[in-house]
Amino acid sequence: MGKKKSPLKTLFKERVYFLFEVLIIFLGLFIFMLIPVYLVPVLIEPSSVLFEPVYYIVRAVSAIIAIIIFLYLSNFIMESQKRKVILNEDIVPAQNFINLFRISKKNVKYQFLYGILILFLIFIPLDFFTYLFLPDMISYSAIALDPSAEFSLNSYLLEDYFIFLISVIIVQVFVAVYEEALTRGFLTNRGSDYMNKMSAVIISSFFFGLGHYRYIFTRTTTGFPALYPFIWFIQTFLVGIVLSMIVLKKHWIFPVIFAHGFNNIISAHAIWNYLKANDFILMTLTVYIPLLVISVILLVWQFSRIKESITSGFKEFKLYFKNDENIGEETLEKFVRIMYDFLFGFIIFLVGVIII
């Protein structure tokens, strides 16, 4: 009889191998991010209203290309070692990533439906009630984005409405493409090949949340209480968990990009409204109340589908806090696994800050 593998050793090895692949992908992202950073300013004057939309488009496209190319590279480099830890890998990782973006005639209406439900039942209520009960969150967001800075990539927030509208649609759609490709498309999706699916969800969501919490360290937000970046962190961490679970269950990334992008567009309108010295009541009456009415209609119309998804999601989430029988995990190893997930999520965040 062979020697029984230590669950702690297995848990650590899974995450270390995944971290090594993350380093490879982040290196690729660093290289490809040189394209928007150095090429776009050569082609377009940074003061031009076209600069920011083009920059974000090029950044998103460069990121997707980088992830695909360096997934192929990491697959080649780690071929002999990853067989020891990969839990489930039926196709080449790069192809698996590409498949997330596929939309067919058969599923296109369902992908749109999921995107609409995520937008109206998660994003919009969450943002509205946050702004309603913590109105300073809007001013915090505006100051954190610092649109008036000399080299700001958010100066479109200061433009007149027509230019702002065109810019915000392009910018925020491609911000969503970039963030979802990196967090859900790569970290969650690829992480689930190495380890327990919910561990991949927690790691990527913690990374996503910390990415928003880091604004606490910017010069412009030093006067704000730590509560505001913490709320931003909690929001994005929890939303990240939901989005990651949807991507893993459906193997679709379009719905989360759709919801993420359109919510950013709505939130940017709240910030633009604030910067124009308009009261939030204007946004409430003209934008959020009509959207919340639609949210209620969608909830009633799709109640059975929503209930089934919530029930399924909670069951899967609860399994995360139970011993993983696949590796012979006991209570101690379970707590170590949870600790590892947050630790490696933090490490990946630090690596991301340093490299990309």
Residue pairs with C-beta under 8 A, 6 or more apart in sequence:
4 328
5 327
5 328
7 324
7 327
7 328
7 329
7 330
7 333
8 333
8 336
10 85
10 327
11 195
11 327
11 329
11 333
11 336
11 337
11 340
12 340
13 84
13 85
14 85
14 87
14 194
14 195
15 194
15 195
15 203
15 340
15 341
15 344
17 78
17 81
17 82
17 84
17 85
17 194
18 190
18 191
18 194
18 195
18 344
19 344
19 347
19 348
19 351
20 78
21 74
21 78
21 82
21 190
21 194
22 187
22 348
22 351
23 351
23 355
24 70
24 73
24 74
24 77
25 66
25 67
25 70
25 71
25 74
25 186
26 351
26 352
26 355
26 356
27 70
27 355
28 66
28 67
28 69
28 70
28 73
29 63
29 66
29 67
29 70
29 182
29 355
29 356
30 355
30 356
31 66
32 62
32 63
32 65
32 66
33 59
33 62
33 63
33 66
33 356
35 58
35 62
36 55
36 56
36 58
36 59
36 62
39 58
40 51
40 54
40 55
40 58
41 51
43 54
44 50
44 51
44 54
45 51
46 151
49 156
49 159
49 163
49 167
52 153
52 154
52 155
52 156
52 167
52 171
53 156
53 166
53 167
53 170
53 171
53 174
55 153
56 153
56 170
56 171
56 174
56 175
56 178
57 170
57 174
59 174
59 178
60 174
60 175
60 177
60 178
60 181
63 178
63 181
63 182
64 177
64 181
67 94
67 97
67 181
67 182
67 185
67 186
68 94
68 97
68 98
69 94
71 92
71 93
71 94
71 97
71 186
71 190
72 92
72 93
72 94
74 93
75 92
75 93
75 94
82 89
82 194
85 194
86 193
86 194
87 192
87 193
87 194
87 195
87 196
88 192
88 193
89 96
89 193
91 99
93 190
93 193
96 189
96 190
96 193
97 185
97 186
97 189
97 190
99 251
100 185
100 189
100 247
100 251
100 252
100 253
101 253
101 254
103 111
103 252
103 254
107 252
111 252
111 254
111 255
111 258
112 255
112 258
113 302
114 246
114 250
114 252
114 255
115 254
115 255
115 256
115 257
115 258
115 259
116 258
116 259
116 298
117 298
117 302
117 305
117 306
118 242
118 243
118 246
118 255
118 256
118 258
118 259
119 258
119 259
119 262
119 263
120 291
120 294
120 295
120 298
121 295
121 298
121 299
121 306
122 239
122 242
122 259
123 239
123 259
123 260
123 262
123 263
123 266
124 263
124 266
124 288
124 291
124 292
124 295
125 292
125 295
126 235
126 239
127 263
127 266
127 267
127 270
128 284
128 288
128 291
128 292
130 137
130 231
130 235
131 137
131 138
131 270
131 280
131 283
132 280
132 284
134 228
134 231
135 280
136 224
136 228
137 228
137 231
137 232
138 270
138 271
138 274
138 280
139 274
140 221
140 224
140 228
140 229
140 232
141 232
141 267
141 271
142 157
142 271
142 274
142 275
143 220
143 221
143 224
144 215
144 218
144 220
144 221
144 229
145 152
145 154
145 157
145 271
146 152
146 154
146 218
146 220
147 154
147 155
147 156
147 157
147 158
147 275
148 155
148 158
149 220
156 163
156 164
156 167
156 168
156 171
157 164
157 168
157 268
157 271
157 272
157 275
158 275
159 167
161 272
164 272
168 265
168 268
168 269
168 272
169 265
172 261
172 262
172 264
172 265
172 268
173 257
173 261
173 265
174 261
175 261
175 264
176 256
176 257
176 258
176 260
176 261
176 264
177 257
177 261
179 208
179 260
180 243
180 253
180 256
180 257
180 260
181 253
183 204
183 205
183 207
183 208
183 240
183 244
184 204
184 240
184 243
184 244
184 247
184 253
184 256
185 247
185 253
187 200
187 203
187 204
187 207
187 348
188 200
188 201
188 204
188 205
188 244
188 247
188 248
189 200
189 247
189 248
190 200
191 199
191 200
191 203
191 204
192 200
192 201
192 248
194 200
196 320
196 324
196 326
196 337
197 248
197 316
198 316
198 317
198 319
198 320
199 320
199 337
199 340
199 341
200 244
200 248
201 240
201 241
201 244
201 245
201 248
201 320
202 241
202 320
202 338
202 341
202 342
202 345
203 341
203 344
203 345
203 348
204 240
204 244
204 345
205 236
205 237
205 238
205 240
205 241
205 244
205 345
206 237
206 240
206 341
206 342
206 345
206 346
206 349
207 345
207 348
207 349
207 352
208 236
208 237
208 240
209 233
209 234
209 236
209 237
209 240
210 233
210 345
210 346
210 349
211 236
211 349
211 352
212 229
212 232
212 233
212 235
212 236
213 229
213 230
213 232
213 233
214 353
215 221
215 229
215 232
216 226
216 229
221 228
221 229
241 317
242 313
243 256
243 259
243 260
245 313
245 316
245 317
246 252
246 255
246 256
247 253
247 256
249 312
266 287
266 291
269 283
269 287
270 280
270 283
270 287
273 280
273 282
273 283
274 280
299 306
320 338
321 334
321 338
322 334
323 329
323 330
323 331
323 333
323 334
324 333
324 334
324 337
327 333
329 337
